[in-house]
């Protein structure tokens, strides 16, 4: 979350960056929130969300996630309707795939929001 809010890359979050980040995450326009959440979970800045980043997402939202394996991860993704995120099946969720999946199923944003709140 730190890197997402540190908009100028200074290594610190000033008051304005903090307020803007929180405002975007909690009350931003849908497009802003989608970008914020995508960037939040693209922890390595690669432009896509990979399996490791999904594990981290699920760990934050579920205490049982630390003992997850590949099959239980798939089950957790199915439970939350996240299986459609990786539309092309390449193991990474691109920004475009993320936007399309959320537009198709807006409930996904509730799952991402639960992890942040």
C-alpha positions in Angstrom: 0.0 0.0 0.0 2.9 2.3 0.8 4.2 2.3 -2.8 0.7 2.9 -4.2 0.3 6.0 -2.0 3.8 7.3 -2.5 2.9 9.0 -5.8 6.1 10.9 -6.3 8.4 8.0 -5.3 10.1 10.0 -2.6 10.1 7.1 -0.1 7.8 8.9 2.2 4.1 9.6 2.2 3.2 13.2 2.8 -0.2 14.3 4.2 -1.5 15.1 0.7 -0.5 11.7 -0.7 -2.1 10.0 2.3 -5.4 11.9 1.9 -5.5 11.4 -1.8 -4.8 7.7 -1.5 -7.4 7.1 1.1 -9.9 9.2 -0.8 -9.3 7.3 -4.0 -9.5 3.9 -2.2 -12.6 4.6 -0.3 -14.6 7.2 -2.3 -12.9 7.6 -5.7 -14.7 7.3 -9.0 -15.0 3.6 -10.0 -12.2 4.0 -12.6 -9.9 5.5 -10.0 -10.7 2.8 -7.5 -10.0 0.1 -10.1 -6.6 1.6 -10.9 -5.8 2.0 -7.2 -6.7 -1.6 -6.3 -4.9 -2.9 -9.4 -1.7 -1.0 -8.5 -2.0 -2.0 -4.9 -2.0 -5.7 -5.7 0.6 -5.4 -8.5 3.2 -5.3 -5.7 6.2 -5.6 -7.9 5.0 -3.0 -10.5 5.2 -5.5 -13.4 1.9 -4.3 -14.9 0.2 -7.5 -14.0 -1.0 -9.4 -10.9 0.7 -12.8 -10.6 -0.1 -15.9 -8.5 2.2 -14.8 -5.6 0.4 -11.5 -5.5 -3.0 -13.2 -5.4 -1.8 -15.4 -2.5 -0.9 -12.2 -0.6 -4.3 -10.7 -1.5 -6.0 -13.8 -0.1 -3.8 -14.0 3.0 -4.8 -10.4 4.0 -8.5 -11.3 3.7 -8.4 -14.8 5.2 -6.5 -16.1 8.2 -6.6 -19.6 6.7 -4.8 -18.6 3.5 -1.3 -19.2 5.0 -1.8 -23.0 4.6 -3.1 -22.8 1.1 -1.9 -24.8 -1.8 -2.7 -24.5 -5.5 -6.0 -26.4 -5.3 -7.2 -24.5 -2.2 -6.2 -21.3 -3.9 -8.4 -22.2 -6.9 -11.3 -23.0 -4.5 -10.9 -19.7 -2.7 -10.8 -17.9 -6.0 -14.0 -19.7 -7.1 -15.7 -19.0 -3.8 -15.1 -15.2 -4.3 -15.8 -15.2 -8.0 -12.2 -14.4 -8.9 -11.6 -17.2 -11.4 -12.5 -15.0 -14.4 -9.8 -12.4 -13.6 -7.1 -14.3 -15.7 -9.1 -14.3 -18.9 -6.3 -15.6 -21.1 -5.1 -18.2 -18.6 -1.4 -17.0 -18.7 -1.1 -17.0 -14.9 -1.1 -13.2 -14.7 -3.9 -10.7 -14.5 -3.3 -7.7 -16.7 -4.8 -4.3 -16.0 -7.2 -4.8 -18.9 -8.3 -8.3 -17.6 -8.8 -6.8 -14.2 -11.0 -3.9 -15.5 -13.0 -6.3 -17.7 -13.6 -8.8 -14.9 -14.8 -6.1 -12.4 -17.0 -4.5 -15.0 -18.5 -8.0 -15.6 -18.8 -8.8 -11.9 -18.8 -5.6 -9.7 -18.8 -7.8 -6.6 -15.1 -8.3 -7.1 -14.5 -4.8 -5.8 -16.1 -5.7 -2.5 -13.5 -8.5 -2.1 -10.6 -6.1 -2.9 -12.1 -3.5 -0.6 -12.4 -6.0 2.3 -8.7 -6.6 2.2 -7.9 -2.9 2.5 -10.4 -1.9 5.2 
